[in-house]
């Protein structure tokens, strides 16, 4: 009788936990981790302060990639679909950044970098 009461209390407590909290405890998959790292590398201001067509194209491409990720995740039916969505998103962000940096480098603008020496 006592075990049944404890079990019921545990079930009630588990049901009281919101789904978002339960999902937050789930480990992040590898593809999502890589995508989050690529998100951190999104260029926030134009290279050299030059707001040209390349800058606006880059920002539009980033926004489209984010919308496509949301759409792909909504349509995902299994873990493989989810992994594919995150992997594609990471690849698109990296490719968009690379294309923008390369185009600006051809015009003589480079991303400022800091190097540490011993």
N, C-alpha and C positions, 0 to 999 in steps of 0.2 A: 504494500500500500504506500509506504513512504517513498519507494523508488518511482512509482507511478506519479506521485505528486511532484517530485523533483523533475522528472522527465517533462511533465506538462508545463511546469514553470520555465524550463529551458526552451521549449517550443514557443511559448508565448513571448519570451524575451527575444528569441530569434525573429519572430514575426514583427516585433516592434521596431527592429532596426530598419531604417529606410534603405531602399535599394541602392541609392547613390553611395551610402557609406559602405555597404557590402561590396560594391563594385570598386570603390577606391582602394580596398584592401587587396584586390587582385593585382598580381605583378604585371608590369608593363612588358609587352612583347618586344622582341629585338627590333623589329621593323619600326615600331612606334618610337623606340628610343632613338634610333638613327634619325627619324623624321623630326623629332623634337630638337635634336642637335642641329639639324639643318634650319629649323625655324629660328634658332638662336643666331644663325648666321645671316638672316635676311638683312639686307642693306637698308638702313632706316633713312638715310639722307643721300642725295645725289653725290656721286664721286666728283670731287673738285668743286662742289656747289653748283654744278651745271645741270639745270633742269631742261633737258632736251628730249627729243622723241625716244631715244634709247632708255632714258630714265622712266618715262611714262609707260613705255612698253613693258619694262621690267616690273613696275608696280602692278600693272594690269595682269600680267602673267602670274604673279604671286597670288593675287586675289582670285583669279580663275582656278589656280591649283587648290587653294583653300576651299572654294566652293565645290570643286570636283571631289575632294576628299570627303566632305560632308555628305555629298550625294552617294558616293561609293560606300561609305560606312552605313548609310541608311538602308541601302539595298543589299548589304552583305548578309548572306544566309548561313555562313559557317566561318570558322577560324581562318581558313585559307583565303576566303574573300577579304576578310579583314586585314590579313597580312599583306595581301596583294595591294590593297588600297593604300596602306601606310607606306609600303615600299615604293609604289609609283609616285606618291606624294613627295617622298624624300628625294627621289631621282629628279623630279620636275623642279623642285626648289634649287637643287644643286646645279642643274643644267641652266636654268634661268639666270642664276647668279653668275655662272661662268660666262655665259654669252654676253651679259651686260658688262662685266669687268673687261672682257676681251675687246668688245666694241669701244669702250672708253679708253682702253690702253692704246688702241690704234689712233685715237685722236690726241694722244699725249697725256691723258689723265690716268693716274694710278691711285689705288687705294693706299692711304697712309698706313704704314706698318712700323711697329716698334720692335727693335731687336735688342736683346739683352746679351751682354758679353761678360765673361768672367774677368 
